[in-house]
Amino acid sequence: MSMPLLIEWKLITHGKEKRIANKDNTFEITFDGYKLFPIDEVIEIRRQHNSDQIGNGKIVELTWREDKTICRFKLLSLHNVN
């Protein structure tokens, strides 16, 4: 059976990211399905597809399992305050 895969160039969080304790500016988010992001490259972070960019980040780890993608990223810059 084939595995559908989306290649993403922006990280859209929908506000579901969770801060990783004891790791400076590192967050984790889980997506349904399998997604591929560039690793160790600066990418845009947005809350919604059509919203303004909220900052820049770098994907540091991707895990695929059980039709989900677990993405850990480091927030490098924040363009506005929540």
RATAFEN-V403722 format. One record per backbone hydrogen bond with DSSP energy under -0.5 kcal/mol. CO is the residue of the C=O (numbers start at 1). NH is the residue of the N-H. E is the energy in kcal/mol with one decimal. If there is no record, write none. Layout:
CO&NH&E  CO&NH&E
This chain:
2&4&-0.6  4&34&-0.6  6&8&-0.6  6&36&-3.0  8&38&-0.5  9&44&-0.6  10&12&-0.7  11&13&-0.6  11&46&-2.8  13&16&-2.3  18&28&-2.5  19&21&-0.6  20&23&-1.4  23&26&-1.6  25&75&-3.1  26&20&-3.0  27&73&-2.4  28&18&-2.6  29&71&-3.0  31&69&-2.4  33&35&-0.5  34&6&-2.2  36&8&-3.0  38&41&-0.5  38&59&-0.5  41&59&-0.6  43&57&-2.4  44&11&-2.8  45&54&-2.8  45&55&-1.2  46&13&-2.7  47&14&-1.9  48&51&-0.9  52&47&-0.5  54&79&-3.4  54&80&-0.8  55&45&-2.3  56&76&-2.4  56&77&-1.8  57&43&-2.7  58&74&-2.7  59&40&-2.4  61&72&-2.8  63&70&-3.2  65&68&-1.1  67&33&-3.2  68&65&-2.2  69&31&-2.9  69&71&-0.6  70&63&-2.3  71&29&-2.2  72&60&-2.6  72&61&-1.6  73&27&-3.1  73&75&-0.5  74&58&-2.0  74&76&-0.6  77&56&-1.7
